[in-house]
Amino acid sequence: MSEHSADDFPCVRPIPPRERLPDGALRLCAPAKINLNLLVGPLGEDGFHPLDSYVCKITLYDSIDLFTDGGSEITLTCRGMDCGSDENNLALRAARELSAAVGKQTGARIVLDKRIPPGMGLAGGSSDAAAVLAGLNDLWGIGLAPGELAKIGVQLGSDVPLFLTDGAVRMRGRGERITPARIHDFYAILYLPDFTCATPEVYRRFDTQPRRVRRNQLPAELLASSPPSVWREMLVNDLATAAGALCPPLAEVRGLLREAAGIPVCETGSGSAMFMLCDDRREGRRVLATLPEKLARRCVAAAMHPW
């Protein structure tokens, strides 16, 4: 694959997961994710929907600085995009849950630079939570294994455990069953609309739809050995119809993107972000060049994140 400058294809390159700052603090990288294939089962007696999805992290990041200044209070400072209230912020809740789980009274100061737009199915909040769990596990000297952190994380959100595992994964159950997956390299053109889809509402609408026959997941070997152009037409998202019913502009924009780009357009998670998978930089540049300006200006190019 030939390399081009950022001007040719403005794609963020992968960055290291963590950096030790001079004062002993940690700077953490929290990547976004996309669901390549999302199968959703009917609501179970436990109140959750069983999921089966191949999930890839991508090079769109939040940044988190963690400080332990000797106090006992856990605080959050947020800049950039909307982080929500402290009560609902997953980064802050993760720190408090970890403290409670291990009986740790040490405080922490969390500074979150929010760059992943919320409410778009990119799981920025879950990624932030996983980064804080892993970072404070280190700074507080707790020493919990990733599986133990995942048990805390899944109580915060179904997507949290996948961010505690390196590379792409297959996620099943509530999100607690994580297995490594090999996915062929790709570049993604993300479309970030000016509207969001509320996840609980999307699932409620999904529950009112006629029950479908359970689909089979795509073969792992296909995704690992073949470029996206071979299998991107096969991708499905069982929440897409429900999300489109709640957010009518979703289907309209999807159609406009598909018509202009000539390749499949998929939602990630419960929406509203959409993505187009490209085999290489050349195709990524072509796709961006074919989009009308009003669509292109809301697009971000990303690569598959390696860890």
C-alpha positions in Angstrom: 0.0 0.0 0.0 1.5 3.3 -1.0 1.8 6.1 1.5 0.5 9.6 0.9 0.6 12.8 2.8 -2.1 13.9 5.2 -3.2 16.4 2.6 -3.8 13.6 0.2 -5.8 11.6 2.7 -6.4 13.3 6.0 -6.4 10.2 8.2 -5.3 10.3 11.8 -2.5 7.8 12.4 -2.5 5.4 15.4 -1.0 6.8 18.6 0.4 5.1 21.7 -2.1 4.0 24.3 -0.5 5.8 27.2 2.2 8.3 28.0 3.8 8.9 31.4 3.9 12.6 32.1 6.8 14.3 33.9 4.8 14.8 37.2 4.0 11.1 37.3 0.5 11.5 35.8 -0.8 9.4 32.9 -2.0 10.6 29.6 -4.3 7.9 28.1 -5.7 7.5 24.6 -9.3 6.3 24.3 -10.2 5.3 20.7 -13.7 5.2 19.1 -15.1 2.0 17.7 -17.3 0.9 14.8 -19.4 -2.3 14.6 -18.7 -4.1 11.4 -21.6 -6.5 11.8 -24.1 -6.1 14.6 -26.6 -8.9 15.3 -29.1 -8.2 18.0 -31.4 -10.8 19.6 -34.7 -10.3 21.4 -34.9 -8.8 24.8 -34.1 -11.4 27.5 -35.5 -12.0 30.9 -32.5 -10.2 32.4 -33.5 -7.0 30.6 -30.7 -7.1 28.0 -30.5 -8.0 24.4 -27.9 -10.6 23.3 -25.4 -9.2 20.9 -23.0 -10.7 18.4 -20.7 -8.2 16.7 -17.3 -7.8 15.2 -15.9 -4.5 16.6 -12.9 -2.5 15.5 -11.3 0.4 17.2 -10.4 3.3 14.9 -8.1 6.3 15.0 -10.5 8.8 16.4 -9.6 9.5 20.0 -10.5 11.1 23.3 -7.5 12.0 25.5 -7.5 11.6 29.3 -5.0 12.9 31.8 -5.0 11.1 35.2 -3.5 12.8 38.3 -3.2 11.4 41.8 -2.5 14.4 44.0 -2.7 12.8 47.4 -6.3 13.7 48.1 -9.3 11.4 48.6 -11.7 13.1 46.2 -12.3 11.9 42.6 -13.0 14.8 40.2 -13.6 15.4 36.5 -12.7 18.3 34.3 -14.0 18.2 30.8 -13.1 20.2 27.7 -14.1 19.9 24.0 -17.4 18.2 23.2 -20.2 17.6 25.6 -19.3 15.2 28.4 -22.7 15.1 30.0 -23.4 15.5 33.7 -20.9 14.2 36.3 -23.5 11.7 37.4 -23.7 10.2 33.9 -20.1 10.5 32.8 -18.7 7.1 32.4 -15.1 8.1 33.0 -16.0 9.5 36.4 -18.3 6.6 37.2 -15.5 4.1 36.3 -13.1 5.7 38.7 -15.7 5.7 41.5 -16.7 2.0 40.8 -13.1 0.9 40.8 -12.5 2.7 44.1 -15.6 1.1 45.7 -14.8 -2.4 44.3 -11.3 -2.5 45.9 -12.0 -0.3 48.9 -9.5 2.3 47.7 -9.8 5.8 49.3 -7.2 7.4 47.2 -8.5 10.3 45.0 -7.9 11.1 41.4 -8.2 14.1 39.1 -9.5 13.2 35.6 -9.0 15.7 32.8 -11.0 14.6 29.7 -10.4 16.1 26.3 -13.6 15.0 24.5 -13.1 14.6 20.7 -15.4 11.6 20.0 -18.9 13.0 19.5 -21.4 11.5 21.9 -24.7 9.9 21.0 -23.5 8.5 17.6 -22.7 4.8 18.4 -18.9 5.4 18.5 -18.7 4.4 22.2 -16.5 7.3 23.3 -17.9 7.2 26.8 -17.2 3.4 27.1 -13.7 3.9 25.8 -13.1 6.6 28.3 -14.3 4.4 31.1 -12.0 1.5 30.1 -9.0 3.9 29.9 -9.7 5.2 33.4 -10.1 1.7 34.8 -6.8 0.6 33.3 -5.0 3.8 34.1 -6.1 4.0 37.8 -5.4 0.3 38.2 -1.8 1.3 37.4 -1.6 4.6 39.3 -3.3 3.2 42.4 -1.2 0.1 42.3 -4.2 -2.2 42.4 -3.0 -4.9 40.0 -6.3 -6.3 38.8 -6.2 -8.5 35.7 -8.0 -7.3 32.6 -10.8 -9.8 33.1 -11.4 -8.4 36.6 -11.5 -4.9 35.3 -14.0 -6.0 32.6 -16.4 -7.3 35.3 -16.5 -3.8 36.7 -16.7 -2.3 33.2 -19.6 -4.2 31.9 -21.7 -2.9 34.8 -21.1 0.6 33.3 -21.8 -0.3 29.7 -21.8 -3.3 27.3 -19.0 -1.8 25.2 -16.5 -1.2 28.1 -14.9 -4.7 28.1 -13.9 -4.6 24.4 -11.7 -1.5 25.1 -9.8 -3.5 27.7 -8.7 -6.0 25.0 -6.1 -5.3 22.3 -7.1 -5.2 18.7 -10.4 -6.1 17.0 -12.8 -8.4 18.8 -15.9 -10.4 18.5 -18.3 -9.3 21.2 -21.2 -11.5 22.4 -23.7 -11.8 25.2 -24.2 -8.5 27.0 -20.7 -7.5 25.8 -18.9 -9.6 28.4 -17.9 -12.4 26.1 -14.9 -11.0 24.2 -12.7 -13.0 21.8 -9.9 -11.6 19.7 -10.7 -11.2 15.9 -8.5 -10.7 12.9 -9.8 -8.1 10.5 -8.2 -7.2 7.2 -6.8 -3.6 7.2 -9.1 -0.9 6.1 -9.7 2.8 6.0 -13.1 4.2 7.1 -14.8 7.3 6.0 -17.0 8.3 8.9 -20.0 10.6 8.5 -20.8 12.4 11.7 -24.3 14.0 11.3 -25.7 17.0 13.2 -28.3 14.8 15.0 -28.0 11.9 17.5 -29.9 8.7 18.2 -30.7 7.8 21.8 -29.6 4.2 22.4 -32.4 3.3 24.9 -35.0 4.6 22.5 -33.5 2.7 19.5 -33.7 -0.5 21.5 -37.3 0.2 22.5 -38.2 0.7 18.9 -36.3 -2.4 17.9 -38.4 -4.4 20.4 -41.7 -3.3 18.7 -40.6 -4.6 15.3 -41.5 -8.0 13.9 -39.0 -10.6 15.1 -36.6 -11.7 12.5 -35.0 -15.1 12.0 -31.7 -15.1 13.7 -28.9 -14.4 11.3 -25.6 -16.2 11.2 -22.4 -14.2 11.9 -20.0 -13.7 9.0 -17.1 -16.2 8.8 -14.1 -15.0 10.7 -11.7 -16.2 8.0 -13.5 -14.1 5.4 -13.0 -10.9 7.4 -9.4 -11.7 8.2 -8.2 -12.8 4.7 -10.1 -10.6 2.3 -10.3 -6.8 1.9 -13.5 -4.9 2.7 -14.6 -4.7 -0.9 -15.2 -8.5 -0.8 -17.5 -8.5 2.3 -18.8 -4.9 2.9 -22.0 -5.6 1.0 -22.7 -8.4 3.5 -22.6 -6.2 6.6 -25.8 -5.7 8.6 -26.8 -3.8 11.6 -30.0 -5.1 13.2 -30.6 -1.7 14.9 -30.5 0.3 11.6 -34.2 0.0 10.9 -35.2 1.1 14.4 -32.7 4.0 14.3 -34.0 5.1 10.9 -37.6 5.1 12.2 -36.6 7.3 15.1 -34.3 9.5 13.1 -35.8 9.9 9.6 -32.8 11.9 8.3 -30.7 8.8 8.9 -32.1 6.9 6.0 -32.0 10.0 3.8 -28.4 10.7 4.4 -27.4 7.0 4.0 -29.0 7.0 0.6 -27.2 10.2 -0.4 -23.9 8.8 0.7 -24.4 5.5 -1.1 -25.4 7.2 -4.3 -22.4 9.5 -4.3 -19.8 7.1 -3.1 -21.0 3.9 -4.8 -20.2 1.7 -1.9 -22.2 0.4 1.1 -22.9 2.8 4.0 -23.4 1.3 7.5 -24.4 2.6 10.9 -22.3 1.9 13.9 -24.1 0.7 17.1 -27.4 2.4 17.5 -26.3 5.4 15.3 -26.2 8.1 14.2 -22.7 7.9 12.9 -22.3 6.1 9.5 -19.2 4.7 7.8 -17.9 3.5 4.5 -15.1 1.0 4.4 -12.3 1.4 1.9 -9.6 -1.1 0.9 -6.8 1.4 0.9 -5.9 5.1 0.9 -6.5 5.3 -2.9 -10.1 4.3 -2.5 -10.5 6.5 0.5 -9.4 9.5 -1.4 -11.7 8.6 -4.3 -14.7 8.3 -1.9 -14.0 11.6 -0.3 -13.6 13.3 -3.7 -17.0 12.0 -4.9 -19.0 13.3 -2.0 -20.8 16.7 -2.3 -19.3 19.4 -0.2 -22.3 19.4 2.2 -21.7 15.7 3.0 -17.9 15.8 2.8 -17.5 18.5 5.4 -19.1 16.2 8.0 -16.8 13.3 7.2 -13.7 12.1 9.1 -11.2 9.6 7.7 -9.9 6.9 10.1 -7.7 3.8 10.0 -8.1 0.6 12.0 -6.6 1.1 15.4 -4.0 -1.7 16.2 -4.5 -2.1 20.0 
